């Protein structure tokens, strides 16, 4: 059982999950690697569960460091099965709503 609900995650962060789902479907990705900064790793399973419900892709969670867009995992091309898509999430919290 997940510690968080997707609603709780989406209330706190704008992860643009609709865009993620659209890109997965558009690229017909079968295996997707998700990369999270440390502050978002606690939500990774909740996000994977949600994306799994919305797509037919399989997911891997990158547990190593992620300090920005330039911190991309190396050697992925050697993995079997092949990773079709890498999605990297940012860590900015939503601005307060007035």
N, C-alpha and C positions, 0 to 999 in steps of 0.2 A: 504494500500500500504506500502511495506517495505521501510525503509530508506536506506538500503544497497542492493546491488546485490550480488549473490553468487560469482560472478567473483571478485568483490572487496574484499570480505572476503578471498577468496582463494589466492589472490595476496598478502595479508598481512600476513596470517597465514596458516601453513600447518596442517590442522585439520584431515588429512588422512580420508576424507569422503568416499573414495572408500572402505577402510577397514571397516568403520562403516556400510556401505551398505551391504557389504559382510557378516559381522557378523549378521546383522539383518536377512538377508535372510537365512543364514546357521542355525540359531537358530529358525527360523520360528516364530520370536517374533511378537505378535499381539499388545502389548503395551510396549513402550520403554520410560524410564525416562532418560532425558538428564540433566546432571549436568554441569554447567559452572562456572568458576571463575568470579568475578565481572567484570573484563575487557572484557570478551567475552559475557556477558549477553545481551549487546546491539545488538548482531548479532543473538541471539537465534531464533527469528521468521524467519529470512532469512534461517537459517540452517534447521529448522523444515520444512519449505516450500520445500526446496530442497530434503530433505530426504523423505518427503511425496510423491514427484513426482517419486522417484526412488524405493520405497518399498510400500507394502500394510499395513504397520504398522501404528498405532496411536501413538502420542507422547505427553508426559507431560514434562514441563520444571520445574526443581527444582529451586525455587527462594531464598531459604535459602543460607547459607554460603557454600563455597567450597574452602577449603584451601589446597587441595592436595588429594592424593589417599586414605589417611586414614580418610578423612572427608566424610564418606558415610552416607546417610540418614538412620535413624533407624525406625523401625516399618512399613516398606514397606510391609512386609508379611501380615499385617492385612488389607491392602487396597483391595477394591473390585471395579472394576475388578483387577485382579492380574497383577502386572507388571512383564513382562517376561524377561526384559533385562534393565540393568542400564549402561549407557555410560557416562563416565566422561571425559571432555575435559580439556587439559592443556592450558597454557597461554604463551608459548614461541613464540616470534615473529621470523619470518624467518631471517636468516642471509642475509646481502646484497649480491646481485649477481654481480660478476665482469666480 
